[in-house]
Amino acid sequence: AQSVTQLDSHVSVSEGTPVLLRCNYSSSYSPSLFWYVQHPNKGLQLLLKYTSAATLVKGINGFEAEFKKSETSFHLTKPSAHMSDAAEYFCVVSDSGGGADGLTFGKGTHLIIQP
Amino acid sequence: DTGVSQDPRHKITKRGQNVTFRCDPISEHNRLYWYRQTLGQGPEFLTYFQNEAQLEKSRLLSDRFSAERPKGSFSTLEIQRTEQGDSAMYLCASSLAGGSADTQYFGPGTRLTVL
């Protein structure tokens, strides 16, 4: 069975400061991990994915995430927040390559950017 | 390059009525997924197809929910005898099977309101 815990329901940062969104996962196998972003009234967009290659994964819009197996974590970071980053972020795990089990989403972290 | 499309974008219905939603995946994608997202939660996996075969349907919420993908292209999700608790966003995603993790691309969703 797979599960995801996003440790913060809301994160507020000032524009230009670093962003850290925390995620822990549980998986029976070697998981695939993803971060998706959902802007208001828009569809889910893939930010980045980890599939057992490099543990540091770079995504779009300056985001990156590091897979740490010993800590079962996959935290999302960005060096400098921009107002356009304000959105809902979902950490996602898949045991089966996205097949029969689908994707398991966390509850989401609402990122607020203060001017 | 057209992404995943869903129709309608919004549906308001009265309790007890049947509703049907359509999803058109990215044209070369052979996998199609349905998810439900309720307010303040991450999407919840419902069912998935590979080509026209429905390979997982045990996660459909009740026997009032059914899905089809008759020719391996578009899919429909039907909810019979709708209840107020069915009010949610229904998301469709598609992917191309293969590799260690096929990336799912999401449509904009159909927002269902049951009065």
Interface residues (C-beta under 8 A of the other chain):
Chain A: S32 F34 Y36 K42 G43 L44 Q45 L46 K49 T51 S52 F90 V92 S94 G97 G98 G99 A100 D101 G102 L103 T104 F105 G106 K107 G108
Chain B: G3 V4 R31 Y33 Y35 G40 Q41 G42 P43 E44 F45 L46 Y48 Q50 L55 E56 R59 L91 A93 S95 A97 G99 S100 A101 D102 T103 Q104 Y105 F106 G107 P108 G109
